[in-house]
Amino acid sequence: MMRLCLALALFLGVFVIATIPGSASTPTVVDDAEAQRSAELLVLLRAGFRDRLRKPGAAPDKGVETQVGVGESVYREFAVEEAVRARLTEASKVSNKLTVPAGTELLPERVDWQQGFGTVAWCSSSHRYGRSALLGRPQQAVCFSDRTWDGVFEYAAIRGYGTLTLSPTGYRYEVFTVPISGEAPTGFKRELVYQGAAGGTLRLLYREYANDLARPAFSQEATYDLSPSGPTLATFKGAQIEVLEAGNAGIRYRVLRGFTAD
């Protein structure tokens, strides 16, 4: 009955369709690196649903000359939070009345509203279908399902209207991530802080944080003899800092290696 309602509504053209700019027939080009990343994310998502991922982050970038003042961070490592997204790489013709263009971005969500649709739906936030004059239903997003996790959508659905099988072979998509913030608000972080230099001695403070709270037992001060004839190499817990100039006004330096091996 649900399939019959959806087919009838689409046939009569009773949906008001909001589309985004772009050609519905032009496929999106995906390079080898993007394809590899997408394949890795599909394997990860198949093992368990998640709409956010974390990866290691660090600042400043290695090899870049940087200058900070006393009490400021010389180097830090943290978690970067990213949102999981999918993108159609070819136009998806759901029916004669309904085509979603290539390049459309899709958001993942758990499926608890449609039997047989799979465990994860990828839904368009930019393609919503308006109130049906026939059925009197509110706007709903079009969603896709890839039950085999092979990068091809086999099914499409509009919440409350039933499931359609995409024919003849389904439509391809890629999975990617987008940054949510520079540093995740929770998780583990560690850093080196510049404490100043005097009498030929450089002082750095090492600190660790859990969920943005400093862990007192994991704070430690380190001192180094400044070279009078050239750069000084300061090493602590695997991190290497090449100190070019240091004084009470600040420090000029380059990060050669982080706490975590590259």
C-alpha positions, -999 to 999 in steps of 0.1 A, spaced: 0 0 0 29 24 9 46 17 -25 13 23 -43 8 57 -25 44 67 -34 41 56 -70 7 74 -74 20 106 -58 50 107 -81 30 99 -112 6 128 -105 35 151 -97 20 162 -64 54 168 -47 69 203 -47 106 196 -54 133 219 -41 166 214 -61 201 227 -58 220 243 -87 239 220 -110 233 195 -138 214 164 -130 231 145 -157 268 154 -151 286 128 -130 310 140 -102 346 133 -108 362 113 -79 400 111 -78 419 80 -66 427 94 -31 390 103 -25 379 68 -37 404 52 -14 393 73 16 356 65 7 363 28 6 380 30 40 351 49 56 326 24 42 345 -4 59 345 16 92 308 24 90 298 -11 81 314 -22 114 291 2 134 270 33 127 285 67 135 279 102 121 311 116 136 347 105 136 378 116 153 414 119 139 447 132 154 455 168 150 485 190 158 495 227 158 516 243 145 525 224 114 559 208 114 587 226 97 570 260 98 588 288 116 566 300 144 567 326 172 548 327 205 550 346 238 556 334 274 527 313 286 516 303 251 515 269 236 546 259 216 532 227 203 500 207 210 483 175 199 446 170 201 416 152 185 399 167 155 361 159 152 347 154 117 312 149 104 305 119 81 288 128 48 280 111 15 278 125 -20 261 112 -51 286 108 -79 259 104 -105 223 116 -108 199 93 -91 166 89 -109 142 77 -83 112 79 -107 101 97 -138 91 126 -116 120 125 -91 157 128 -99 184 139 -74 214 155 -91 250 143 -90 270 161 -62 240 162 -38 253 159 -2 237 133 20 236 130 58 236 96 76 210 85 101 198 53 118 168 37 102 140 28 125 112 40 103 113 17 73 115 -21 73 138 -37 48 156 -5 40 188 -13 58 203 0 91 216 34 78 198 59 56 217 87 37 193 116 34 194 148 14 190 181 33 187 201 1 161 180 -16 128 180 3 95 171 -11 65 193 -3 31 187 10 11 163 -11 -23 176 -23 -34 140 -25 -21 127 8 -18 159 29 17 150 42 45 174 53 78 178 36 102 149 38 137 143 26 146 117 1 169 90 15 190 62 0 202 29 13 232 7 5 226 -25 24 257 -42 10 281 -13 17 296 -15 -18 293 22 -27 261 18 -47 226 27 -35 201 0 -42 170 17 -26 154 51 -21 127 62 2 107 92 13 99 89 50 63 77 53 58 69 16 76 35 13 107 21 -4 116 21 -41 141 -2 -57 166 18 -78 169 3 -113 186 -10 -133 217 -11 -112 214 16 -85 236 47 -82 271 53 -70 282 76 -42 313 84 -21 317 89 16 338 117 30 342 138 62 341 175 69 357 192 99 334 203 127 359 223 148 396 228 150 398 209 183 373 185 197 359 198 230 365 164 247 392 138 246 429 137 253 453 166 246 489 173 254 511 203 248 544 221 255 541 257 268 568 283 267 578 294 302 606 319 293 644 319 291 670 335 313 706 330 321 711 308 291 683 284 302 651 277 283 621 265 302 591 245 288 561 231 306 545 199 295 508 194 302 482 167 295 444 172 295 415 149 296 382 164 285 396 199 286 407 195 323 444 196 332 457 164 348 480 176 377 499 144 378 508 149 342 524 183 343 562 186 342 587 214 336 617 208 314 648 230 311 674 232 283 707 250 279 705 274 251 733 271 225 753 304 222 763 297 186 732 284 168 698 267 172 690 246 203 673 213 200 647 207 227 634 171 230 606 160 253 585 127 251 594 123 214 587 159 204 616 178 189 616 216 188 643 235 170 647 268 190 660 296 168 657 324 193 644 326 229 640 353 255 616 368 280 597 384 251 590 351 233 604 322 214 610 316 177 612 280 166 602 252 143 586 218 153 606 190 138 587 161 153 556 156 174 549 134 204 532 109 181 554 93 155 544 103 120 
